[in-house]
């Protein structure tokens, strides 16, 4: 066998490995970035690129952070502080003023895909809930006035503070009175404007509150009896993430909306906690969760009830921070990078061409071809084998 033929066959196998494994759309995978941070805007852009992330959620976005992504392929989701809702709701000119300083100077050179008006506003700032939908409408109208039609406008909900239940997913509904007063008209707005439903979704927090949930089920560990069946829909769930996503989908269907895309605005697993009872908040489990999440999302298999799954998912958070003021999880560490910008985990978040357990697929293919020719040159026959 010639060396040229060996090289050609190896190249062909490599090319086949680049083909998608599913016809379904693969979700964008990103991370959240919040101030204060020791990272400069250039550090931020470089870190996102080196990790292979598709997108970034900028919490209370600073124009310098948006500017760092000019002419890049990174998609940006801008999340506004809850306190801005009343001023944006007051009139369209206030929304236009914010856009003129935070969006217009950068778009479309920066790929701003969506704006979230607040996060978990219904539970963290319930007094501001009457301003939520008017603020979203004014932002959308102001964008339209500017001729910008590719930026979605939405808001972000908290999974635990929004749904009545999550198992079985088919029983999930939005909590009242928010469901009738806020969420139902908001869902109509999202459908009318082709926007997405944004949700913070943490299997860790559900696992902590439900003792019957096996740890492996929350960490994407595929084990023989690691599943839960929804007897109403007749589907089987093999991980907690899918179950939670489908619960959100079922709640929207129960409200009369079945085709609105879902974006997971925050998800993750803490690598440390100041609470001594949280032994499961450790780097090993955090890495297992993130590996499982990336593998699952990059597979393109979706969820049992929605073949396209979520449209995007953002890992909370990009950098560890010493302080997380004003958050319920302020004593936990969630970052995928240390404050000095070194990586915590050996994970390729792009999922491209590399075995998520650390092996290089191309190297395996080369050795496979060498093995084949070695066997053939020695006159042996073989049936099949598994890498």
N, C-alpha and C positions, 0 to 999 in steps of 0.2 A: 504494500500500500504506500502511495507516495505521500510525502509530507504536505504537498499542496492540497491533496484530497482531504487529508486530516484537518488542515486549516479551514478548508471550505465547509466541511461538515460541521466543525465547531462553530463557525460563523453563522451557519444556518440555524443551528440550535439556539445560539444566542439571540438571533433575530426572532425566533419563535417565542423566546422567553419575554420579549418586549410586548407581545400582543396582549391586549386586555383579556382578563379571564371572565369577564361578564359584559353583556351588552348594556347593562344598566349604567346610568351616570354615576360616576364616583364622586362622593361629596368632597368639598373643599375642607381641608384641615388647617386650622390656625391656632393662635394663642392670644390671650388677652394681655394688654399692656396698660398699666396704671401708674399714675404719678402719686407720690414722689418716687423717683428711681435714680440710682447712681449712673445709669446708662445714658450716654449722649444719644441724640437722634441718629447719628451715623453708626453708633454701636448697635442701636435697635435694628436698623435696616440690615446691617451685616449679620447679626445674630439670626434674624428670621431667614435670611438667604442660606446661611450655613446649615441650619436645621432642616431645610427642605420644606418649610411651611408655605402653604398657599395664601394665607390671609392673616390679618391681625385685627382684633377688636381693640380700638383705642378708647379707653374709659376716660371721660372728661377730656376730650382730645385737645392737645396744644397744637397750634399751627406749625410749630417747628417739627413735631412728630409726623404730621401729615406730609410736610415738605420733604422729609427724609425718604419718602417712597415715590417721589416724582420719577417718572419714566421706568418704574419697576413693574414686574408682573404680579406684585403682591396686591391682593384685594383688601380693601379697608372697610370696616364697619365702625362707624362713629357712634359712641354711646354717650348721650348728654346727661348731665346731672339732673336729678329730679327737680331741683329748685328752679330750673329754667322753664318748667311747664307753664306756670301762670303767665310769664311775660310772652312766651310764644303763642299762648292761647288768646292773649289780649287782642292782637290784630296781626294782619298779614305782614305789615311793614316791619314788625319786630322779628318775625321769622326771616324776612328778606335781609334784614340787617345782620343777623347771625350768619346766614349763608354767605353774605358778601365778604365776611372776614375769615370764615372757616372752611368754605367749600369752593367758592368761585375762583379764588387765586390758584387753585390746585387742580381742579377737575377740568378736563379728563386726563391730564398728564399723570395725576394720581388716580388709581382705580377705586374710587369711592363707590361702593356698591349699595350701601344702606345706611340709614340713620335711625338709631333707637332713641326715642324720647323717654329717657329715664329707664331705671331698672328696678324691678320688684316694687314699683310705686304703690300698688294697691295695698300692700301690707306694711311697707316701711314708711310711706308718706300718704296714708289714706285720705288726709285732708286735701291732698292735691288731685285726687282722682277725678273730680269734675273738670279739671283743666286738661286731662290727658288727650282725649279725642280731639277737642278743638285745636290743641297744639299740633297734633299730628296732621290735621287737615290744613292748617295754615302753612306748615312746612311743605306739604305736598303741593299746595297751590302756588307757593312762592317759587318752588322748583320749576313748576310748569310755566310760570311767568318768565323765568329765566331761560326757558327752552330746554331744561334738563329733565329728561323723562326716563333715564336709566338708573336713577337712585331711588331705592325703596325707602319708605318711611314706616316705622313700626315702633313697638315698645317691647320690653323684656319682662317676662313673668318668672316667678319662682315656682318650681314644680310642687314643692311641699305646701306652698301657701295658696295654690290655685285650684287643685283638684280635690274632689271628695275622697277618691281612693285610686289605687292603681292596679289592684288584682281582684278579680280578673280584669284585664284592660277593657273588656267590653262593658264593664259596669261604670267606668270613669265618667264623671261629669264635672263641670266647673262649679265652684262654690257659689252659693247665693249669699247676699244679693248681687255680688259683683258680676255674676254670669249674666243676669238680665240687664243690669244698669250700665255696665261698662263693656264686658267682654263681647256680648252679642253684637252691639253696634260696631265695636272695633273689628270683629271678624268680617262684618259687611264691608267696612272700609278696606281691609286687607284684600278681600276678593275683588272689590271694584278697582283697586290700584295695582293689582298683581304683585302684592307684597307678601312677605313671609311672617309666620308666627314664631316669635323668639322666646326661648325658654331656657332657664338655668336648670340643669339636670345633673344631679350628683347621686349616683348609686351608693357612694359611701355613706351619705346622710340617711338614705333609706335603710341600708344595711344596719346602721347603728341603732335605728329605732325599731327594727323588726327582727327579733331574735331567731325567728324560724327560717330566715334567709341564709343559706350556706355561703361561706366566704367565697368559695370558688365560683359560685353563680354570679356574684358581683364582680369578679375579677376576670370574666371571660374564659374561665378554665373549663374546657370541654371534657366532661366525665360522663360515664355511661348513664348514671341516673340523675344527672344534673339538669333537670328540666321541669317546667311547670306547664300544664295544659289549661287553656281557656276553653271550657266546655261549651260556651255559647258560640264562639267563632270556629271552634274545632282546630285551632292552631296551637303549636307547641313552641314554647319559649325556652331557649337554651342560655340566655344571659339576661341580667337585670336591666341593662341598658335598653335592649329592644322592647322589653315589657313596658318600661317607662315611656319610651317614645310612642308606642302604640296606644298607651293610655291617653296621651295628649291627643292623638289622632281620633280616638273614639270619643273623647269629650267634645272635639270640634264637630264630629258627625252628629252627636246628640244635640248640638246647638243648630244643626242644619247646614254645616259647612264641611265638605268632604274632600276638597281639592286644594287646600291652602298649604304651600310648602312649610316645612318645619326646619328651623335653624336652632341648633343647640348653642346658645350664646356663652355658656360656661359649663364645663365638666372637668372632672379630674379626681385625683385621690391624694390625700395629704401624705407627705413624706416624713412629717414630724408633727408633734402636738405638745403643747404645754400641759395638757390634761393627762395625768398618769393613768387614767382609765382607758385611754385611747391607744392601746397597744397595737391595734391594726393600722395606725397611722405611722407607717415606716417606709423607708426607701424601697425595700424589696416588693412590697405590695403595690406601691405607687408605680413601680416600673412594670409589674405584671399588668396592672390596669391599663397603662398607656400603651404597652405593646399590644394587648388584646384589642383596645379601642382602634388603634391605627390599622391593625390587621383586618379587623371587621369592616371598618369604613372603606379601606382601600380595596376590599374584595368586591364591592359594588353589589352585594347580595341584598341590601336593604333590610327591612324588617318584615315579619310575617304578614302584616296587613298593608304594607306599602313597599312595593318592589324597588322604588327609587330611594327609599329610606329618608334620611335627613338630607337637606341641601348643603348644609355646612355644619361644622362642629368646631368650637373654640376651646382649647385647653386652658384652664385657669391654673397658673398664669405663666407668663414668659419668664420673669425674674422673681426669685425669692426676695421678699422685703422683710426687714426687721420689724416693722410695725404695719398693722392693717387696721387703722383706726375706723371705728364705726361699723365694723362687720361682725357678724355672729361668729365667724371662723377666725377671728383675729389672732388666736394663739397657735394656729396651724401654719405649716409651711407647705405651699403648693407648687412653687415654681419648678420649671423644667431646666432652668439655668440658675446657678448661684449668683449672688450679687456681683461677683467679679467676672461674670459672663462665661464661666466654664460650665460644661454640661454635666448634669447629674446622671444622665442615663445614656447608655449606648444604643440609642434608637434612631433609625432613619425615618423621620416623620413623613418624608416624601413617599415611602414605600416602594421606591423605584429599584428594581433589579437586585435587591439585596434581601436575603433571608432574614426575617425579623428576629431570629434566634442568634444571629451573629455570623452566619456562614455566607460566603459569597456565592451566588447562584452561578456566575460565569465560571468560577473555579471548579465547581461541581460538574458543570457541563464539559469542561475541558478534560477533567479526569475520567468522566464517563466515556468520552470518545476514545481516550487512550486505553481504557479498560476494554472497550469493544474490540479495538484493533489488536490489542495484546492477546485477547482470547482467540480471535480469528486467525492471527498469525501462527498460533500454536495448534491450530487444527481442532479446537474444541467447539461445541455447539452450546447454545444456551436458550432458555425460554424467555423469561422476563425478570426484572428486578426493580427495586424501588430505591430512589435516591435517599 
